[in-house]
């Protein structure tokens, strides 16, 4: 899976758990260490943890890493 596909996959997972204001920033032209930056807001810390958990689970199921 290419980095853009992975970023959009993560964004979709966040949205599926009611992540708010999801933004996927393409930083390939300004960063040597990462390609995309995903920003997600949540209405509570519990919801933020749920979003983090679903992203980790989704990546694990697809055998992907955050790198």
N, C-alpha and C positions, 0 to 999 in steps of 0.2 A: 504494500500500500504506500503510495507516495505521500509526502508530507502534507500537501494540500488536502488530499482525501482524508488523511488522519485528522487534520484540524477540523474539517467539516463534520466528520463522524463524531468527534468530541463535542462540537457545538450542538449537534442534533441530540446527543445524549443529555446534555445540560438542559436543552429546551424540553425534552420529554419529562423532566422532573421539575418543571416550572422555573427554570433558570430565566432571569429577566435581563433585558438589555444586552443580549449576547452579541459580542463583536469579535470577529476574526480578523486580526491585523496581519497583513503580509509584510514582514520585516526583512525579507531576503536581501534587499538592496542596502540595508543599513546595519545589518548584523552578521557577524561571522559565526555566531554560536547557535542561532536558532532561525527557523524559517517563518514560523507563525506564532502569534501570541493570541490567546483566547481569553477574553474578559467576560465574566459572568457575574451578575448580581443575584442576590437571594434576599427574600423578605425576612429571613431569620437565620440564626446560626445553625439550627436543626436542619433547615432546608439546604443550607450551604453544605453541610456534612453529607446529606443525602445525595446531592449533586456530585460531590467528590467521590462518594462510594460507587455511584452508578458509572461514573467515568472509569474508575479503576477496574470495576467488574467487566465493563464492556471491552476495555483494552485487553484484559486478561483472557476473556473468551475468544478474542481474535488473535491471541498470542502476539500482541503488539506492546511496545515499550514507549514510555515518554522520553524520547531522546532526539 
